Amino acid sequence: MVQQEALLSSDDLELAVRLLLTLATGGMTAGCRSVPVFRERPVCVHAVGGADRTISFDMDKDGYADYLQRFDAKGRKVELRFGPQPGVSDYTILLDELASQDVPHFIVALDGVPYQLVKQLYDEGCFRLFYPSAQVVSCFPGMTDPAFQRIFGGQKPVAYESKYFDRNTNRLAGGSSAYLADELSDWAKRLDYYCSSSLGAFAYIKPKTVLNHELNKITDLFRKTASGTRVVYSVATAGLGTRGGREAILDYLRTMDKWCELIVYEHRGNVKISLLADHGHSTSGQGRLSFRRLLKENGYRPTSSLKKPKDVVIVEFGLVTYAALYTSDPPGVASAVLKDPRTTIACYPATKPKTSGADVVVQTADGLAIVRERHGRFCYDAEHGDPLELSDIVRQLRLKGSVDSDGFADDRAVFEATLNHRYPDPLRRIWFAFNGLVQQPPDLIVCLQDGWVHGSGLFHKVIGKVASTHGSLNQSNSMTFVMTMLGELPPALRLEEVMPSLEKLYWN
């Protein structure tokens, strides 16, 4: 049996006070304004030959259509026609013939959007100003700071989350004060807009209020922009998804679709927009778990520093689908926590102390494998069982000649072969989690079954039941998206390939 910790930490209490101050001081002055979206309904839908079709709008309510959108045979909006307005004659824009460098390009980064939900809405007819979205495989664990650092650059994060164990001082560091001070989000300093972390934390309490605030601020920025590229970030979907799950994320995305329509209309078609996100979401929620009792029952001592062989430091911050632990005995601790049926896999470096390029052990309740890297190629050595369920895929890659005589597979071949697998791109992501993703990786990562979360007792008390969150290795947590009006993207990308791919389309 496991139980959640009863007492709140001082870190939790600090965050609670800051959130209350944010609420009390009315930290979102734009929140009273409604979300700016395209609210008009078509006055006419006309199909041509069963493929091409147009929809018309009466924007000035004079009884005549004055804004028309034409779709191509694939259902994408490719032509916009604007009727005459005071001082402006009517004209037509062919979106694909619009030179990207001649108009503003707006890149909007969202927080926690599963690829499958974006695809679902696109198939239903949303986001048709855009080319179809590309799959984007996030890092592991799928967390905002390391993911967006891979996309936008900036200093490598110290850890996966704002709270971590500092090996140099042998104590927990960071936490709410670091989060609220934006200390670990160096990537965000490269953007043209992002709300403060105090408001970002408030998004988990009043997500719709934060959404209103963000979209109004971003809209104001875009209305003042006549050229160049602007990059902005919206955190609201993180809170909406955490509290409302799948349906809340879908509603948010529908709002974003209408918002993009408004931006395009207000710029009279002279604009390009790109949307992307950092990681997926589990879209399910059951409860919070703690490993403290289970570790004690197996002879370990949960504590705040590592002094004795059985000491274990557990990072409890946020609410996510993985846990980070620090210990001198990763194999033993992994075996202990995997006794909980709500866990799936545990990962830890095969060598101690860790060095650059260390092999990584992947362990389940009934299996163990080693992930090795050599010159950019990866080997999956299953000692017993098949923890990552990769045996068949490795066999197929071997038949295709993508695996060398030493068992190391071509990195890109593994990426493409596992896009629809339970664990997309698992070898590179697992290895990189301990070898370069952050400055101070933990000794052990444990993934949870979808629906179960690990982390802050305060967050769980404030939010209640978590309907969706992120972090673990599986498909829903890992797979996110990018879509753009610039042109057609490759079908699947890694995080670090997103911006170069957009830049290539921008300049072509």
N, C-alpha and C positions, 0 to 999 in steps of 0.2 A: 504493500500500500504506500501511496505517496500523499502528501497533504501540502496545501499552500501555506506559506508563512503568515502568521497572524499579525505581526507587528509591522508597521511602516518604518522604513529606514529614514534617517535624517535627510538623505538625498530626495526621497519621495516627499517629505514634508516641505522641503525648500521649493520643489516644483509646484506643490499645491498652493503655497503662498504666492508664488509668482503668477500662477494662473488666475488666482482670485484678484490680484492687483490688476492684471490685464482686463479682467471683466469689470472691475469697479471703476477703472479710469476710462472706460470706453475706448479701448485701443484701436478700434476699427472705424474711423470717421466716415469711410465710404460705405460702411455696411448697411446704412439706411437706404441706399439707392438700390433699386431692383437690378437683377442681372441683365446686362445689355445683350439682347439676342435679337435675331431676325424673327419677327413675330407674324409676318404676313402669310396669308394662305393663298394658294394659287386661285386665280379667277378663271383659268382655262388650262386644260391639259390636252395637247394635240399630238397624236401619233402619226408618223409617216412610214408607210411600208412595214409596220410592225416592229421596226427597229429604232430609227431616229424618232425622237419625240421632243416636244417643247412644253414648258410650263410658263405661264404668264402671271404677272402680279400687277395690281392696281395700287401703286405706292402712295399716290396723292388723293386717293378716294374720289376721283372725279368721274368714275364710271368707265374709264378706258384703261386698257393695259399699257403700262409704261416701263415694265421691266420684264425681260424674257430670258430664259435659260434654255439652251439647246443641249441635248444629250447625244453622245455618239452611240454606235451600235452596242458598245459594251456597258452603256449606262452611266458613263462619266460626263459631267458637265464640261463642255468644250467651248461654248460660245455664249457670250452675254450681250444682250441688246438693251440699251438704255434709251428711254423715250426722252423727248425734250423737257427741260426744266428751265426755270427763269434764268436767263443768261447763258444757258448751256444747250447746244443743239444735240439731237439724238445721234448716237453712234454705236458701233458694234466692236466688241473685242473678242478675238480668237485666243483663248488662254494659252494654247500650246505654241503660238507664234510670238508670245510676249517675251522679250528678252529679260532674263532674270536680273541682270545688272542695271536695267533701266527703271526698276520699280523696287519698293521696299520688300525685304524678305523677313518675315516674322517666324522665329523658331520658338515654339511653345513646349516646354518640358513639363510633363505631368508626373504625379507621384503614384506609382502602384497601379498599373493598368494591365490586366491580362490580355494577351493577344487574341484569345478566342472570343472575348466579348467585343473587341473592335471588329473582328471579322464578321461576327454575327450581325452587328449593326450595319456594316458595309453591305452585306448580303441583303439586308432589309431595305437598303436604299439611302442610308445616311452617309455623310462624308463624301458625297459624289463630286465635290469640287476637287477631290484628291485622286491621285492614282491609288490602286490597291495597296494596302499596308504590307510592309515586310516584317517577318518575324525577327525579333531581336532577343538573343539569349543573354540574360543578365549574368553577373558574377555570382559566385557562391561564397558566403551566404548572400542572398539577394537583398542588399541593404542600400539605402539611398546614397550615403556619402561615398563609399567605394565605387558604386555604379556610376554616379554622375562624374566622379573624378576620371573614370575611364572614358567617358564621353567628352567632357569639356576640358579636361586637363586640370592643372593646379597641383598643389602639394599632395603627396600620398597621405591618406588618412592614417592616424595613429592606430586606429582599431576599427572594427566593423561598426560599432556604435559609440556614442559619446562616453559611455562608461566602460572602463576596461581595467585590467590588472597591469600595473607598471612594474616590470621585473627589476628595474633599477632601484626603485624605492621599496619594493616588496609590499605594496599595498594597492588597494583599489584607487583609481584616479578618474578624473573627468566627472561624468554624471550630469545632473541637471544644470549645474552652474556652467559647465562647458557647453552643453547643448544650447542653453538660453543665450549664451554669449557668442554663438556661431563660431566657436573656436576650431571646430573640426570640419567645417564646411568651406574649405578654401576654394573649391570649385565654384561656389555661389558668387564669390567676389568677381568672377569674370562675366557675370550676367548683367543685363540692364534692369531687371526687376526680380526681386524675390522678397516675400514678406519676412519679417523678423522671426526668429525661432520661437519667441514667446507667443506670437500669433500662430505659428505653425503648431505648437503644442495645443493651443486653444482650438485648433481645427478638429481635435478629437473630442471636444466637448460640444462645440457649436459649429459643425462643419459648413452648414449652409450660409452662416453669417460670414465665415472666412471666405467662402466661395464668392459671395457678393463683393466683398472687399477686394479680393484679388482681381476679379475680372473687371471691375470698374477701374482700378488702378492701371491694369494692363491696357484696357481700352483707351484710357486717357493718353497713355504713352504712345500707342499706335496711331491715334488721331493726330498727334503732333509730328509723326514721322513720315517724311516724303521720299526718303531714299535710304540706302544702306541696310544693314542687317541688325535686327534687334533680337536678343535672346532673353526669354523670361521663363519663370518657373512658378507653377501653381501646386501648392501642397494640399489643397482642399480635398482632392479625391482620396488621399490617404485616410483622412478622418471619415469621409462619407463611406468608404469601403469598409473600414474597421467597424463602424457602428451599424451600417445598413446592408453590408454584404453585396452580393451579386446585383440585386435590383437597384441599389443605390449607385453603384458604379455605372450601370447602364443608363440611369437617369442623368447622371453627371455627363456622360459621353454624349447623350442626346442634346444636352445644354451646350456642350462644346461645339457640336455640329452647327447649331443655330447661331452660336456666337461667331463662328468662322464665316457663316453666310453673311452676317451683319458687317463684319470687317471688310469682306470682299465688296459688298454693295456700297459701303461708305467710301471706299477707295475707287469706286466705279470700275472695278475689275483690275485696276493697276496695282496688283499686289501678289506676292507669293507667300504661302503659309506652309510651315512644316510642323507636324506634331510628333512627339516622341515621349517615351516614359523610361523609368529606371529599372523596374522589375515587375513581376506579375503579382498575383494575389491568390490566396487559397480559396476564396469565395465559400468558406464554410466555417462554422464555429461551434465548439462544444464546451470548452472550459480552459482554465489555467492549471498548470501542474507545477510542482516543485520537486526537486530531486533530494532535498535535504534529509528527509526521513529515510529514504531508500539508501542513501549513502551511509548514514549512521548504522543502519541495519547490516551493512556490508563492511563495517569496520573503519569507515572513513570519517573525517572530521571537517564538516563545512566551516570555513573560517574566513578571515579577511586578509591573511598573509600566509605564506608558505614557510613553515619552520620545521615541521616534522614530516616523515615520509607519507603519512596518511592524511595530511592536510589537503583540502580541496577548496579553491576559491571559485565561487559561482557568480557570474555576471548576471544581474537581474535588472534590466532596464528596458523600457518599452514593453511591447507585447508582440512576440515574434514566434515563428514556427521552427526555431532552432535554439540551442543553448550553447554558450561558450563557457568552458571550464578550464581552470589552470591547476595543474597537478604534476607531481614528479612520477606518477604512475598512470599514464594514459590508458594502457591496456586493461589494467585492473578496474579503473573507474568506468571505462567503456563497458566492460562486461557487467558491472553492477547496474548502470543506468539502463542498459538494454534489456534488463529483466522487466522493465515497465513496458507493457504491450502498446503503449501510446507512442513509443519511439520507433524509428525505422532503421536508420543507419548511424554509425559513429565513425568519425574520421580523426586520425592523429598522425603526426610525423613518425616515421619508423625509427628515426635516430634521435638520441638525446645526449647533449643539447642539440637543438635544431641548427642546421647550417643551410646556407643557400643551396638549393637543389636537393633537399632531403626527399626521400621516398615517403609516400603517404599510405597508411593502412586504412582500409575501409572494412568495417566490421558490422555484421548484423547478428541477431540472436543465433543464427545457424550457418553463418558463413564468414569468410575472411579473405581479402584480396589485397595485393600491393599495387599501387599506382606508381610507375616509374617514368621519368622523363630523360630523354637523351637527344640533344641537338634538335629540340623542337618536336620530337616524336614521342609517343606515349605507349607504354606497355601496361596491360591489365593482366596481372598474374594472380589468378584465383587459386589460392592454396586449398581451400575447401568451400564447397557451396559456390554460389554466384551472387554476391552481395548487390552488385549493380545490374544484374540481369543482362549482361553483355555477351555471354558466351556465343550465342547465335550470331550476333552482329560481328564479333571478332572473327568468327569462322567465315562469314561471308566476305569480310574485308581481306582475309587471307587468300581466298579464292580469286579475288580481283587483283591480287598482287600489291595491296596497300599495306601489308605487314611484312617486315623484313625477317631475315633468318633468326634474329635475336628476339623476335616477338614485339618489336616496336612498330606501331602503326602510324601512318601519315596523319598528321594533326587535322588537316582539312577533311580528309576522308572520314575520320571519326565524327567530326562536327556535322557533316551532311548526313551521315548514316544514323545519327541519334536525334535529329531534330524533332521527330514525333515519338521518341522513346519516353518512357516514364521519367528518365533522368537525362535531359538534353545536354549534349557536350560535357559529359561528366568527368572525363579523365583530366582534361586541361583545367577545368574549373576547380576540381578538388585539389589538384596539385598546386594551383596558383593561390588557393586560399591560405596555404601555409608558406608559400614561396614567392612573395612579392606583392600581393594584393594590398596589404596594410603593413605598417611599421612593426606592430606588436601583435602578431596573431596568437590565439590561445593555444593551449596544449591539446585541446579536444573540442570537436564540434559534434553535437548530437542533433539529428533531425527528428522532427515529430510528425506523427500522423496529422493529415489535414484536419482542422477543427480544433486541435489542441495548441495552446500557446504557453510560452515561458517568458517570465519577465517581472515587471514591476507590480507589486501588490496594490499600490495606489492607483495605477492606470486601470487595473481590473476593477477596483472598487468604484472608480468614477465612471468608467465606460459601461460597466456591467458585462453582459455577454458580448464577446468579440465575435462579430459575424464574419470577419475575413481579415487576414493579415498575410505576412510574407516572410521569406528568409530561407526556407529549406531548399533542397536540391531538386525537387520534382517539377513536373511540367507546369502546373498552374502557378507555382511560386516563381518560376524562373523565366517563363516566356512572356515577353512584352512586345512592343511594336514601334515602328516609325512609319509615318506616311507623309507625303509631300505633294505640293502642286508643281514642283520643279520638273518632275519627270518620273520615269519608272525605275524603281530601286531593284537591286538584287533580291531574290526571294527571302534570303535569311542572312543576318549579320550578327557579328559580335559587337559589344558595346563600343570598343575602340574603332570600329569600322563605320559607325553611324555618321559622324561629322565629315570624314573624308568622302563618304558616299554622297552626302548632300552637297559638299563643295564641288565635287566632280560634276554633278548635274547643274549646279549654279553657273559654272563657267563654261559649260558646253553649249 
